[in-house]
Amino acid sequence: MVEIHVVVGVLLLVLNLAAGLWGILSWLTSRPSVVFWYLLRAAQISVVVQAALGGILLLTNHQAANNLHYLYGIVPLGVAIATESMRVGAAQRIVGEIDYTTLPENEQRALALNIVRAEIRVMALGALFIAAIAVRAATTSGGL
């Protein structure tokens, strides 16, 4: 089970780093990317699976070398939830009180692009933060 936890941890790191970098590039170039969202969702699934595996290991009396490992193991789950909430908030800030149905089509498209860019920025930064936490979690596990 420990080996699976390590493999999923590496996967978590790689997926979050890839999603974060892809998202930042997409945001900076103003080119929304469907690939980003697939990478992000896979990265988020890896966070949930990793937290569950860590919980199972803890319940079966496996101990990390450093108690900080438990904190670094659960924080990515909180970050993933928080960034989803921030994503919704970013979209709401852009839309505000605008009735988009009254806007001309070109302005509707511009508004939609601004919303997607804001969502990508928030989620990409969250993914990069999770990748950084994953590195720290690895260093406190006792395996490195």
C-alpha positions in Angstrom: 0.0 0.0 0.0 2.9 2.4 0.7 4.2 1.9 -2.8 0.8 2.8 -4.3 0.8 5.9 -2.1 4.2 6.9 -3.4 3.2 6.3 -7.1 -0.1 8.3 -6.7 2.0 11.0 -4.9 4.3 11.3 -7.9 1.3 11.3 -10.2 -0.3 14.0 -8.1 2.8 16.1 -8.4 3.2 15.6 -12.2 -0.5 16.2 -13.0 -0.8 19.3 -10.8 2.5 20.7 -12.2 1.3 20.0 -15.8 -2.1 21.5 -15.2 -0.7 24.6 -13.5 1.9 25.3 -16.2 -0.6 24.6 -19.0 -3.1 26.8 -17.3 -0.7 29.7 -16.8 0.3 29.5 -20.5 -3.3 29.4 -21.5 -4.1 32.4 -19.3 -1.1 34.5 -20.5 -1.8 33.9 -24.1 -5.6 34.4 -23.8 -6.2 31.0 -25.4 -8.7 28.9 -23.4 -7.8 25.3 -23.4 -10.0 22.2 -23.1 -6.8 20.2 -22.4 -6.2 22.3 -19.3 -9.5 21.3 -17.8 -8.9 17.6 -18.4 -5.5 17.9 -16.8 -6.9 19.8 -13.9 -9.7 17.3 -13.2 -7.3 14.4 -13.3 -5.0 16.3 -10.9 -7.9 16.9 -8.6 -8.9 13.2 -8.7 -5.3 12.4 -7.8 -5.5 14.7 -4.8 -8.6 12.9 -3.5 -7.2 9.4 -4.1 -3.9 10.4 -2.4 -5.7 11.7 0.6 -7.8 8.6 0.9 -4.7 6.4 0.5 -3.0 8.4 3.2 -6.0 8.0 5.5 -6.0 4.2 4.9 -2.3 4.0 5.7 -2.8 6.0 8.9 -5.7 3.8 10.0 -3.5 0.7 9.4 -0.8 2.0 11.7 1.7 3.3 9.1 3.5 6.3 10.4 5.3 9.1 8.5 8.7 10.1 9.7 7.5 13.6 10.4 4.1 14.7 11.6 4.2 17.6 9.2 3.6 15.0 6.5 0.0 14.6 7.6 -0.6 18.4 7.3 1.0 18.5 3.8 -1.0 15.4 2.9 -4.4 17.1 3.7 -3.7 20.7 2.6 -4.0 19.9 -1.1 -7.5 18.7 -0.6 -8.4 22.0 1.1 -6.6 24.0 -1.6 -8.6 22.1 -4.3 -11.9 22.9 -2.6 -10.9 26.5 -2.0 -9.8 27.1 -5.5 -13.1 25.8 -6.9 -14.9 28.3 -4.7 -12.6 31.0 -5.8 -13.2 30.1 -9.4 -16.9 30.7 -9.0 -16.2 34.0 -7.2 -13.9 35.1 -10.0 -16.6 34.6 -12.6 -19.2 36.4 -10.4 -16.9 39.4 -10.0 -16.5 39.7 -13.8 -20.2 39.3 -14.6 -21.4 41.5 -11.7 -24.8 43.0 -12.5 -24.4 42.6 -16.3 -27.3 41.1 -18.1 -25.3 39.3 -20.8 -28.4 38.5 -22.8 -28.7 42.2 -23.7 -25.1 42.5 -24.9 -24.2 42.2 -28.6 -22.8 38.8 -29.5 -19.2 40.1 -29.8 -19.4 41.6 -26.2 -20.9 38.3 -25.0 -17.9 36.4 -26.4 -15.5 38.9 -24.8 -17.2 38.5 -21.5 -17.1 34.7 -21.7 -13.4 34.9 -22.6 -12.7 37.1 -19.5 -14.6 34.7 -17.3 -12.7 31.6 -18.6 -9.4 33.4 -18.3 -10.1 34.3 -14.7 -11.2 30.8 -13.9 -8.1 29.3 -15.5 -5.8 31.7 -13.6 -7.3 30.8 -10.2 -7.2 27.0 -10.9 -3.8 27.0 -12.5 -2.3 28.9 -9.5 -4.0 26.4 -7.1 -2.6 23.5 -9.1 0.9 24.9 -8.9 0.5 25.5 -5.1 -0.6 21.9 -4.7 2.4 20.7 -6.7 4.7 22.6 -4.4 2.9 21.2 -1.3 3.4 17.7 -2.8 7.1 18.2 -3.0 7.1 19.2 0.6 4.9 16.2 1.6 7.4 13.9 -0.1 10.3 15.4 1.9 8.5 14.8 5.2 7.4 11.2 4.4 10.6 9.5 5.5 10.9 8.0 2.0 13.2 10.7 0.7 
